[in-house]
Amino acid sequence: MPDQPADAEALERRLASATPSSGDHADQGPRAPLSRRLVQLVLSCVVLGVGVAVLLDAALGSDGYSTLISGLTKTSGLPFVVVNGGVGILLIALAWGRGTRPGIGTVVQTLVVGGSVSAVAPLLPTPDALGPRFLELAVAFVLLALGVAGYLASHTGAGPAEGAAISFDPPLPFKWSYTVLQAVSALAGWALGAAVGPGTLLVSLFVGPTVDLLTRVLFHSRRVSA
């Protein structure tokens, strides 16, 4: 009987160590049912595709990665789809070489985002006035950040740009590696003759930190990963 308090304390310590803390629970995404993760992947990619369509409709500059593809398309004379596929394969290979393996999300992201853009773009109003266009830009920014954070939080694999950025975290946190990738791509695309605008600046500089914030606050993960 005198040893019971000590035994109880030991049992309590063991139970506490076996119970995940809030920080540990935050990284359980990959252990969620695959069906749930796939639904999240597809829905998030639809949101991302709608965001891309709205961004293009605003006509105030696209994201840095798309700006690079546009610039390469202009200078090479190759079709956009060929340049986009080639650059995408190079970035996926770079990410894989640094330990970020592609997954089903890598394929789904490309197909669903592209299909969503094609489906939504003809339905948008294409305003001429600057006010509505800047409103579209703000909406597009929110959708882009939410879509990227959501599909990455499904832990099913990353698309070319996001995968390349994740592969450099560490040493560089995703919010900065993604910003560097987008900014360098925008500058390269602009140097190759692609059009840029305030949308290019907004997306290139601030989507990475916003995705990082949404990953932690909305999707309860301590860091962005594939």
Secondary structure, 3 states (H helix, E strand, C coil): CCCHHHHHHHHHHHHHHHCCCHHHHCCCHHHCCHHHHHHHHHHHHHHHHHHHHHHHHHCCCCCHHHHHHHHHHHHHCCCHHHHHHHHHHHHHHHHHHCCCCCCHHHHHHHHHHHHHHHHHHHHCCCCCCHHHHHHHHHHHHHHHHHHHHHHHCCCCCCCHHHHHHHCCCCCCCHHHHHHHHHHHHHHHHHHCCCCCCHHHHHHHHHHHHHHHHHHHHCCCCCCCCC
